[in-house]
């Protein structure tokens, strides 16, 4: 679905509250032909940091 709406060189940003499924997501999306970087962001709400994924289509799928 993301492939249908993302433009050339586009980036998809997704976030989640550091669930164990986020680790599996990063591996899965890479296997589906996307580059994916993640970082933790403190949104200063007194709760734990959220993980933000920055995904873009890989021009050279591995």
mmJSON file of the N, C-alpha and C atoms, coordinates in Angstrom:
{"data_MODEL":{"atom_site":{
"group_PDB":["ATOM","ATOM","ATOM","ATOM","ATOM","ATOM","ATOM","ATOM","ATOM","ATOM","ATOM","ATOM","ATOM","ATOM","ATOM","ATOM","ATOM","ATOM","ATOM","ATOM","ATOM","ATOM","ATOM","ATOM","ATOM","ATOM","ATOM","ATOM","ATOM","ATOM","ATOM","ATOM","ATOM","ATOM","ATOM","ATOM","ATOM","ATOM","ATOM","ATOM","ATOM","ATOM","ATOM","ATOM","ATOM","ATOM","ATOM","ATOM","ATOM","ATOM","ATOM","ATOM","ATOM","ATOM","ATOM","ATOM","ATOM","ATOM","ATOM","ATOM","ATOM","ATOM","ATOM","ATOM","ATOM","ATOM","ATOM","ATOM","ATOM","ATOM","ATOM","ATOM","ATOM","ATOM","ATOM","ATOM","ATOM","ATOM","ATOM","ATOM","ATOM","ATOM","ATOM","ATOM","ATOM","ATOM","ATOM","ATOM","ATOM","ATOM","ATOM","ATOM","ATOM","ATOM","ATOM","ATOM","ATOM","ATOM","ATOM","ATOM","ATOM","ATOM","ATOM","ATOM","ATOM","ATOM","ATOM","ATOM","ATOM","ATOM","ATOM","ATOM","ATOM","ATOM","ATOM","ATOM","ATOM","ATOM","ATOM","ATOM","ATOM","ATOM","ATOM","ATOM","ATOM","ATOM","ATOM","ATOM","ATOM","ATOM","ATOM","ATOM","ATOM","ATOM","ATOM","ATOM","ATOM","ATOM","ATOM","ATOM","ATOM","ATOM","ATOM","ATOM","ATOM","ATOM","ATOM","ATOM","ATOM","ATOM","ATOM","ATOM","ATOM","ATOM","ATOM","ATOM","ATOM","ATOM","ATOM","ATOM","ATOM","ATOM","ATOM","ATOM","ATOM","ATOM","ATOM","ATOM","ATOM","ATOM","ATOM","ATOM","ATOM","ATOM","ATOM","ATOM","ATOM","ATOM","ATOM","ATOM","ATOM","ATOM","ATOM","ATOM","ATOM","ATOM"],
"id":[1,2,3,4,5,6,7,8,9,10,11,12,13,14,15,16,17,18,19,20,21,22,23,24,25,26,27,28,29,30,31,32,33,34,35,36,37,38,39,40,41,42,43,44,45,46,47,48,49,50,51,52,53,54,55,56,57,58,59,60,61,62,63,64,65,66,67,68,69,70,71,72,73,74,75,76,77,78,79,80,81,82,83,84,85,86,87,88,89,90,91,92,93,94,95,96,97,98,99,100,101,102,103,104,105,106,107,108,109,110,111,112,113,114,115,116,117,118,119,120,121,122,123,124,125,126,127,128,129,130,131,132,133,134,135,136,137,138,139,140,141,142,143,144,145,146,147,148,149,150,151,152,153,154,155,156,157,158,159,160,161,162,163,164,165,166,167,168,169,170,171,172,173,174,175,176,177,178,179,180,181,182,183,184,185,186],
"type_symbol":["N","C","C","N","C","C","N","C","C","N","C","C","N","C","C","N","C","C","N","C","C","N","C","C","N","C","C","N","C","C","N","C","C","N","C","C","N","C","C","N","C","C","N","C","C","N","C","C","N","C","C","N","C","C","N","C","C","N","C","C","N","C","C","N","C","C","N","C","C","N","C","C","N","C","C","N","C","C","N","C","C","N","C","C","N","C","C","N","C","C","N","C","C","N","C","C","N","C","C","N","C","C","N","C","C","N","C","C","N","C","C","N","C","C","N","C","C","N","C","C","N","C","C","N","C","C","N","C","C","N","C","C","N","C","C","N","C","C","N","C","C","N","C","C","N","C","C","N","C","C","N","C","C","N","C","C","N","C","C","N","C","C","N","C","C","N","C","C","N","C","C","N","C","C","N","C","C","N","C","C","N","C","C","N","C","C"],
"label_atom_id":["N","CA","C","N","CA","C","N","CA","C","N","CA","C","N","CA","C","N","CA","C","N","CA","C","N","CA","C","N","CA","C","N","CA","C","N","CA","C","N","CA","C","N","CA","C","N","CA","C","N","CA","C","N","CA","C","N","CA","C","N","CA","C","N","CA","C","N","CA","C","N","CA","C","N","CA","C","N","CA","C","N","CA","C","N","CA","C","N","CA","C","N","CA","C","N","CA","C","N","CA","C","N","CA","C","N","CA","C","N","CA","C","N","CA","C","N","CA","C","N","CA","C","N","CA","C","N","CA","C","N","CA","C","N","CA","C","N","CA","C","N","CA","C","N","CA","C","N","CA","C","N","CA","C","N","CA","C","N","CA","C","N","CA","C","N","CA","C","N","CA","C","N","CA","C","N","CA","C","N","CA","C","N","CA","C","N","CA","C","N","CA","C","N","CA","C","N","CA","C","N","CA","C","N","CA","C","N","CA","C","N","CA","C","N","CA","C"],
"label_alt_id":[null,null,null,null,null,null,null,null,null,null,null,null,null,null,null,null,null,null,null,null,null,null,null,null,null,null,null,null,null,null,null,null,null,null,null,null,null,null,null,null,null,null,null,null,null,null,null,null,null,null,null,null,null,null,null,null,null,null,null,null,null,null,null,null,null,null,null,null,null,null,null,null,null,null,null,null,null,null,null,null,null,null,null,null,null,null,null,null,null,null,null,null,null,null,null,null,null,null,null,null,null,null,null,null,null,null,null,null,null,null,null,null,null,null,null,null,null,null,null,null,null,null,null,null,null,null,null,null,null,null,null,null,null,null,null,null,null,null,null,null,null,null,null,null,null,null,null,null,null,null,null,null,null,null,null,null,null,null,null,null,null,null,null,null,null,null,null,null,null,null,null,null,null,null,null,null,null,null,null,null,null,null,null,null,null,null],
"label_comp_id":["UNK","UNK","UNK","UNK","UNK","UNK","UNK","UNK","UNK","UNK","UNK","UNK","UNK","UNK","UNK","UNK","UNK","UNK","UNK","UNK","UNK","UNK","UNK","UNK","UNK","UNK","UNK","UNK","UNK","UNK","UNK","UNK","UNK","UNK","UNK","UNK","UNK","UNK","UNK","UNK","UNK","UNK","UNK","UNK","UNK","UNK","UNK","UNK","UNK","UNK","UNK","UNK","UNK","UNK","UNK","UNK","UNK","UNK","UNK","UNK","UNK","UNK","UNK","UNK","UNK","UNK","UNK","UNK","UNK","UNK","UNK","UNK","UNK","UNK","UNK","UNK","UNK","UNK","UNK","UNK","UNK","UNK","UNK","UNK","UNK","UNK","UNK","UNK","UNK","UNK","UNK","UNK","UNK","UNK","UNK","UNK","UNK","UNK","UNK","UNK","UNK","UNK","UNK","UNK","UNK","UNK","UNK","UNK","UNK","UNK","UNK","UNK","UNK","UNK","UNK","UNK","UNK","UNK","UNK","UNK","UNK","UNK","UNK","UNK","UNK","UNK","UNK","UNK","UNK","UNK","UNK","UNK","UNK","UNK","UNK","UNK","UNK","UNK","UNK","UNK","UNK","UNK","UNK","UNK","UNK","UNK","UNK","UNK","UNK","UNK","UNK","UNK","UNK","UNK","UNK","UNK","UNK","UNK","UNK","UNK","UNK","UNK","UNK","UNK","UNK","UNK","UNK","UNK","UNK","UNK","UNK","UNK","UNK","UNK","UNK","UNK","UNK","UNK","UNK","UNK","UNK","UNK","UNK","UNK","UNK","UNK"],
"label_asym_id":["A","A","A","A","A","A","A","A","A","A","A","A","A","A","A","A","A","A","A","A","A","A","A","A","A","A","A","A","A","A","A","A","A","A","A","A","A","A","A","A","A","A","A","A","A","A","A","A","A","A","A","A","A","A","A","A","A","A","A","A","A","A","A","A","A","A","A","A","A","A","A","A","A","A","A","A","A","A","A","A","A","A","A","A","A","A","A","A","A","A","A","A","A","A","A","A","A","A","A","A","A","A","A","A","A","A","A","A","A","A","A","A","A","A","A","A","A","A","A","A","A","A","A","A","A","A","A","A","A","A","A","A","A","A","A","A","A","A","A","A","A","A","A","A","A","A","A","A","A","A","A","A","A","A","A","A","A","A","A","A","A","A","A","A","A","A","A","A","A","A","A","A","A","A","A","A","A","A","A","A","A","A","A","A","A","A"],
"label_entity_id":["1","1","1","1","1","1","1","1","1","1","1","1","1","1","1","1","1","1","1","1","1","1","1","1","1","1","1","1","1","1","1","1","1","1","1","1","1","1","1","1","1","1","1","1","1","1","1","1","1","1","1","1","1","1","1","1","1","1","1","1","1","1","1","1","1","1","1","1","1","1","1","1","1","1","1","1","1","1","1","1","1","1","1","1","1","1","1","1","1","1","1","1","1","1","1","1","1","1","1","1","1","1","1","1","1","1","1","1","1","1","1","1","1","1","1","1","1","1","1","1","1","1","1","1","1","1","1","1","1","1","1","1","1","1","1","1","1","1","1","1","1","1","1","1","1","1","1","1","1","1","1","1","1","1","1","1","1","1","1","1","1","1","1","1","1","1","1","1","1","1","1","1","1","1","1","1","1","1","1","1","1","1","1","1","1","1"],
"label_seq_id":[1,1,1,2,2,2,3,3,3,4,4,4,5,5,5,6,6,6,7,7,7,8,8,8,9,9,9,10,10,10,11,11,11,12,12,12,13,13,13,14,14,14,15,15,15,16,16,16,17,17,17,18,18,18,19,19,19,20,20,20,21,21,21,22,22,22,23,23,23,24,24,24,25,25,25,26,26,26,27,27,27,28,28,28,29,29,29,30,30,30,31,31,31,32,32,32,33,33,33,34,34,34,35,35,35,36,36,36,37,37,37,38,38,38,39,39,39,40,40,40,41,41,41,42,42,42,43,43,43,44,44,44,45,45,45,46,46,46,47,47,47,48,48,48,49,49,49,50,50,50,51,51,51,52,52,52,53,53,53,54,54,54,55,55,55,56,56,56,57,57,57,58,58,58,59,59,59,60,60,60,61,61,61,62,62,62],
"pdbx_PDB_ins_code":[null,null,null,null,null,null,null,null,null,null,null,null,null,null,null,null,null,null,null,null,null,null,null,null,null,null,null,null,null,null,null,null,null,null,null,null,null,null,null,null,null,null,null,null,null,null,null,null,null,null,null,null,null,null,null,null,null,null,null,null,null,null,null,null,null,null,null,null,null,null,null,null,null,null,null,null,null,null,null,null,null,null,null,null,null,null,null,null,null,null,null,null,null,null,null,null,null,null,null,null,null,null,null,null,null,null,null,null,null,null,null,null,null,null,null,null,null,null,null,null,null,null,null,null,null,null,null,null,null,null,null,null,null,null,null,null,null,null,null,null,null,null,null,null,null,null,null,null,null,null,null,null,null,null,null,null,null,null,null,null,null,null,null,null,null,null,null,null,null,null,null,null,null,null,null,null,null,null,null,null,null,null,null,null,null,null],
"Cartn_x":[0.809,0.0,0.867,1.966,2.817,3.437,3.737,4.345,3.425,2.128,1.158,1.055,1.452,1.273,2.571,3.693,4.965,5.553,6.057,6.692,8.148,8.778,10.189,10.988,11.889,12.711,11.886,10.639,9.785,10.18,9.754,10.052,8.74,8.636,7.492,7.973,7.298,7.619,6.537,6.964,6.052,6.591,5.714,6.191,5.449,6.08,5.466,6.158,5.49,6.012,6.971,7.882,8.913,8.349,7.383,6.88,7.849,7.822,8.706,8.403,7.19,6.85,7.58,8.02,8.781,10.091,10.726,11.964,11.697,10.606,10.258,9.875,9.187,8.79,10.007,11.041,12.229,12.876,12.978,13.54,12.631,11.32,10.376,10.392,10.352,10.263,11.539,12.672,13.919,13.857,13.291,13.189,12.206,11.333,10.35,10.863,12.167,12.748,12.789,12.715,12.773,14.048,14.574,15.626,14.896,15.412,14.723,15.742,15.613,16.41,15.44,15.909,15.04,15.816,15.087,15.683,14.63,15.103,14.196,14.009,12.767,12.44,11.679,12.152,11.461,10.438,9.167,8.136,7.74,8.517,8.407,7.0,6.401,5.077,5.144,6.363,6.535,6.539,6.275,6.309,7.612,7.746,8.968,9.063,10.26,10.49,9.732,9.419,8.822,9.908,9.707,10.633,10.031,10.836,10.4,11.175,10.442,11.036,10.984,12.098,12.16,12.408,11.432,11.485,11.439,12.232,12.196,12.472,11.962,12.201,13.684,14.19,15.603,15.829,16.716,17.003,17.819,18.454,19.233,18.799,17.683,17.21,18.264,18.346,19.328,18.698],
"Cartn_y":[-1.187,0.0,1.273,1.258,2.457,2.715,1.656,1.828,2.61,2.515,3.184,4.682,5.127,6.539,7.313,6.638,7.326,7.755,8.961,9.461,9.025,9.285,8.966,9.702,9.002,9.526,9.903,9.445,9.751,8.965,9.47,8.853,8.621,7.462,7.142,7.156,7.906,7.943,7.19,6.261,5.486,5.522,5.442,5.422,4.362,3.95,2.991,3.108,2.667,2.871,1.775,1.37,0.379,-0.991,-1.456,-2.817,-3.803,-5.034,-6.051,-6.294,-6.009,-6.197,-5.198,-4.08,-3.102,-3.671,-4.528,-5.177,-6.059,-6.793,-7.659,-6.836,-5.711,-4.854,-4.381,-3.924,-3.395,-4.468,-5.682,-6.786,-7.101,-7.131,-7.473,-6.447,-5.159,-4.143,-4.122,-4.402,-4.497,-5.667,-6.78,-7.939,-7.685,-6.683,-6.336,-5.26,-4.938,-4.008,-2.556,-2.302,-0.939,-0.753,0.464,0.846,1.368,1.086,1.503,1.866,3.06,3.507,3.814,3.656,3.987,4.764,5.522,6.26,6.395,6.672,6.899,8.394,8.8,10.215,10.397,11.327,11.671,12.757,12.421,13.42,14.199,14.007,14.784,14.781,13.585,13.444,12.678,12.4,11.67,10.161,9.684,8.25,7.904,6.655,6.238,6.855,6.808,7.337,6.488,7.076,6.321,6.019,4.95,4.606,5.119,5.827,6.36,5.637,5.097,4.425,5.378,5.508,6.288,5.282,5.114,4.081,4.72,4.168,4.595,3.37,3.395,2.265,2.157,0.941,0.697,0.645,1.481,1.48,0.261,-0.373,-1.588,-2.645,-3.331,-4.339,-5.4,-5.83,-6.87,-8.235],
"Cartn_z":[0.0,0.0,0.0,0.783,0.814,-0.547,-1.289,-2.614,-3.552,-3.35,-4.217,-3.95,-2.777,-2.435,-2.257,-2.208,-1.993,-3.336,-3.394,-4.606,-4.675,-5.811,-5.975,-4.899,-4.252,-3.15,-1.922,-1.869,-0.724,0.517,1.654,2.941,3.683,4.31,5.155,6.598,7.456,8.883,9.648,10.475,11.315,12.734,13.714,15.099,15.895,16.989,17.894,19.248,20.318,21.671,22.143,21.288,21.628,22.004,21.262,21.477,20.844,21.307,20.733,19.257,18.819,17.406,16.51,17.069,16.285,15.779,16.578,16.138,14.924,14.965,13.831,12.611,12.823,11.706,10.93,11.626,10.949,10.071,10.563,9.761,8.575,8.825,7.769,6.642,6.979,5.926,5.085,5.708,4.93,3.958,4.389,3.492,2.354,2.514,1.48,0.524,0.6,-0.363,0.071,1.359,1.886,2.687,2.675,3.625,4.845,6.011,7.232,8.295,8.821,9.956,11.083,12.304,13.428,14.481,15.264,16.377,17.466,18.668,19.789,19.97,20.216,20.373,21.688,22.495,23.737,23.418,23.534,23.239,24.499,25.537,26.779,27.372,27.381,27.993,29.308,29.767,31.009,30.844,29.646,29.363,28.662,28.303,27.616,26.23,25.689,24.339,23.319,22.196,21.098,20.076,19.339,18.262,16.963,16.188,14.898,13.804,12.843,11.689,10.503,9.819,8.585,7.469,6.599,5.559,4.176,3.28,1.88,1.023,-0.196,-1.092,-1.386,-1.329,-1.583,-3.086,-3.579,-5.018,-5.415,-4.441,-4.684,-3.681,-3.945,-2.994,-2.733,-1.472,-1.119,-1.092],
"occupancy":[1.0,1.0,1.0,1.0,1.0,1.0,1.0,1.0,1.0,1.0,1.0,1.0,1.0,1.0,1.0,1.0,1.0,1.0,1.0,1.0,1.0,1.0,1.0,1.0,1.0,1.0,1.0,1.0,1.0,1.0,1.0,1.0,1.0,1.0,1.0,1.0,1.0,1.0,1.0,1.0,1.0,1.0,1.0,1.0,1.0,1.0,1.0,1.0,1.0,1.0,1.0,1.0,1.0,1.0,1.0,1.0,1.0,1.0,1.0,1.0,1.0,1.0,1.0,1.0,1.0,1.0,1.0,1.0,1.0,1.0,1.0,1.0,1.0,1.0,1.0,1.0,1.0,1.0,1.0,1.0,1.0,1.0,1.0,1.0,1.0,1.0,1.0,1.0,1.0,1.0,1.0,1.0,1.0,1.0,1.0,1.0,1.0,1.0,1.0,1.0,1.0,1.0,1.0,1.0,1.0,1.0,1.0,1.0,1.0,1.0,1.0,1.0,1.0,1.0,1.0,1.0,1.0,1.0,1.0,1.0,1.0,1.0,1.0,1.0,1.0,1.0,1.0,1.0,1.0,1.0,1.0,1.0,1.0,1.0,1.0,1.0,1.0,1.0,1.0,1.0,1.0,1.0,1.0,1.0,1.0,1.0,1.0,1.0,1.0,1.0,1.0,1.0,1.0,1.0,1.0,1.0,1.0,1.0,1.0,1.0,1.0,1.0,1.0,1.0,1.0,1.0,1.0,1.0,1.0,1.0,1.0,1.0,1.0,1.0,1.0,1.0,1.0,1.0,1.0,1.0,1.0,1.0,1.0,1.0,1.0,1.0],
"B_iso_or_equiv":[0.0,0.0,0.0,0.0,0.0,0.0,0.0,0.0,0.0,0.0,0.0,0.0,0.0,0.0,0.0,0.0,0.0,0.0,0.0,0.0,0.0,0.0,0.0,0.0,0.0,0.0,0.0,0.0,0.0,0.0,0.0,0.0,0.0,0.0,0.0,0.0,0.0,0.0,0.0,0.0,0.0,0.0,0.0,0.0,0.0,0.0,0.0,0.0,0.0,0.0,0.0,0.0,0.0,0.0,0.0,0.0,0.0,0.0,0.0,0.0,0.0,0.0,0.0,0.0,0.0,0.0,0.0,0.0,0.0,0.0,0.0,0.0,0.0,0.0,0.0,0.0,0.0,0.0,0.0,0.0,0.0,0.0,0.0,0.0,0.0,0.0,0.0,0.0,0.0,0.0,0.0,0.0,0.0,0.0,0.0,0.0,0.0,0.0,0.0,0.0,0.0,0.0,0.0,0.0,0.0,0.0,0.0,0.0,0.0,0.0,0.0,0.0,0.0,0.0,0.0,0.0,0.0,0.0,0.0,0.0,0.0,0.0,0.0,0.0,0.0,0.0,0.0,0.0,0.0,0.0,0.0,0.0,0.0,0.0,0.0,0.0,0.0,0.0,0.0,0.0,0.0,0.0,0.0,0.0,0.0,0.0,0.0,0.0,0.0,0.0,0.0,0.0,0.0,0.0,0.0,0.0,0.0,0.0,0.0,0.0,0.0,0.0,0.0,0.0,0.0,0.0,0.0,0.0,0.0,0.0,0.0,0.0,0.0,0.0,0.0,0.0,0.0,0.0,0.0,0.0,0.0,0.0,0.0,0.0,0.0,0.0],
"pdbx_formal_charge":[null,null,null,null,null,null,null,null,null,null,null,null,null,null,null,null,null,null,null,null,null,null,null,null,null,null,null,null,null,null,null,null,null,null,null,null,null,null,null,null,null,null,null,null,null,null,null,null,null,null,null,null,null,null,null,null,null,null,null,null,null,null,null,null,null,null,null,null,null,null,null,null,null,null,null,null,null,null,null,null,null,null,null,null,null,null,null,null,null,null,null,null,null,null,null,null,null,null,null,null,null,null,null,null,null,null,null,null,null,null,null,null,null,null,null,null,null,null,null,null,null,null,null,null,null,null,null,null,null,null,null,null,null,null,null,null,null,null,null,null,null,null,null,null,null,null,null,null,null,null,null,null,null,null,null,null,null,null,null,null,null,null,null,null,null,null,null,null,null,null,null,null,null,null,null,null,null,null,null,null,null,null,null,null,null,null],
"auth_seq_id":[1,1,1,2,2,2,3,3,3,4,4,4,5,5,5,6,6,6,7,7,7,8,8,8,9,9,9,10,10,10,11,11,11,12,12,12,13,13,13,14,14,14,15,15,15,16,16,16,17,17,17,18,18,18,19,19,19,20,20,20,21,21,21,22,22,22,23,23,23,24,24,24,25,25,25,26,26,26,27,27,27,28,28,28,29,29,29,30,30,30,31,31,31,32,32,32,33,33,33,34,34,34,35,35,35,36,36,36,37,37,37,38,38,38,39,39,39,40,40,40,41,41,41,42,42,42,43,43,43,44,44,44,45,45,45,46,46,46,47,47,47,48,48,48,49,49,49,50,50,50,51,51,51,52,52,52,53,53,53,54,54,54,55,55,55,56,56,56,57,57,57,58,58,58,59,59,59,60,60,60,61,61,61,62,62,62],
"auth_comp_id":["UNK","UNK","UNK","UNK","UNK","UNK","UNK","UNK","UNK","UNK","UNK","UNK","UNK","UNK","UNK","UNK","UNK","UNK","UNK","UNK","UNK","UNK","UNK","UNK","UNK","UNK","UNK","UNK","UNK","UNK","UNK","UNK","UNK","UNK","UNK","UNK","UNK","UNK","UNK","UNK","UNK","UNK","UNK","UNK","UNK","UNK","UNK","UNK","UNK","UNK","UNK","UNK","UNK","UNK","UNK","UNK","UNK","UNK","UNK","UNK","UNK","UNK","UNK","UNK","UNK","UNK","UNK","UNK","UNK","UNK","UNK","UNK","UNK","UNK","UNK","UNK","UNK","UNK","UNK","UNK","UNK","UNK","UNK","UNK","UNK","UNK","UNK","UNK","UNK","UNK","UNK","UNK","UNK","UNK","UNK","UNK","UNK","UNK","UNK","UNK","UNK","UNK","UNK","UNK","UNK","UNK","UNK","UNK","UNK","UNK","UNK","UNK","UNK","UNK","UNK","UNK","UNK","UNK","UNK","UNK","UNK","UNK","UNK","UNK","UNK","UNK","UNK","UNK","UNK","UNK","UNK","UNK","UNK","UNK","UNK","UNK","UNK","UNK","UNK","UNK","UNK","UNK","UNK","UNK","UNK","UNK","UNK","UNK","UNK","UNK","UNK","UNK","UNK","UNK","UNK","UNK","UNK","UNK","UNK","UNK","UNK","UNK","UNK","UNK","UNK","UNK","UNK","UNK","UNK","UNK","UNK","UNK","UNK","UNK","UNK","UNK","UNK","UNK","UNK","UNK","UNK","UNK","UNK","UNK","UNK","UNK"],
"auth_asym_id":["A","A","A","A","A","A","A","A","A","A","A","A","A","A","A","A","A","A","A","A","A","A","A","A","A","A","A","A","A","A","A","A","A","A","A","A","A","A","A","A","A","A","A","A","A","A","A","A","A","A","A","A","A","A","A","A","A","A","A","A","A","A","A","A","A","A","A","A","A","A","A","A","A","A","A","A","A","A","A","A","A","A","A","A","A","A","A","A","A","A","A","A","A","A","A","A","A","A","A","A","A","A","A","A","A","A","A","A","A","A","A","A","A","A","A","A","A","A","A","A","A","A","A","A","A","A","A","A","A","A","A","A","A","A","A","A","A","A","A","A","A","A","A","A","A","A","A","A","A","A","A","A","A","A","A","A","A","A","A","A","A","A","A","A","A","A","A","A","A","A","A","A","A","A","A","A","A","A","A","A","A","A","A","A","A","A"],
"auth_atom_id":["N","CA","C","N","CA","C","N","CA","C","N","CA","C","N","CA","C","N","CA","C","N","CA","C","N","CA","C","N","CA","C","N","CA","C","N","CA","C","N","CA","C","N","CA","C","N","CA","C","N","CA","C","N","CA","C","N","CA","C","N","CA","C","N","CA","C","N","CA","C","N","CA","C","N","CA","C","N","CA","C","N","CA","C","N","CA","C","N","CA","C","N","CA","C","N","CA","C","N","CA","C","N","CA","C","N","CA","C","N","CA","C","N","CA","C","N","CA","C","N","CA","C","N","CA","C","N","CA","C","N","CA","C","N","CA","C","N","CA","C","N","CA","C","N","CA","C","N","CA","C","N","CA","C","N","CA","C","N","CA","C","N","CA","C","N","CA","C","N","CA","C","N","CA","C","N","CA","C","N","CA","C","N","CA","C","N","CA","C","N","CA","C","N","CA","C","N","CA","C","N","CA","C","N","CA","C","N","CA","C","N","CA","C","N","CA","C"],
"pdbx_PDB_model_num":[1,1,1,1,1,1,1,1,1,1,1,1,1,1,1,1,1,1,1,1,1,1,1,1,1,1,1,1,1,1,1,1,1,1,1,1,1,1,1,1,1,1,1,1,1,1,1,1,1,1,1,1,1,1,1,1,1,1,1,1,1,1,1,1,1,1,1,1,1,1,1,1,1,1,1,1,1,1,1,1,1,1,1,1,1,1,1,1,1,1,1,1,1,1,1,1,1,1,1,1,1,1,1,1,1,1,1,1,1,1,1,1,1,1,1,1,1,1,1,1,1,1,1,1,1,1,1,1,1,1,1,1,1,1,1,1,1,1,1,1,1,1,1,1,1,1,1,1,1,1,1,1,1,1,1,1,1,1,1,1,1,1,1,1,1,1,1,1,1,1,1,1,1,1,1,1,1,1,1,1,1,1,1,1,1,1]
}}}
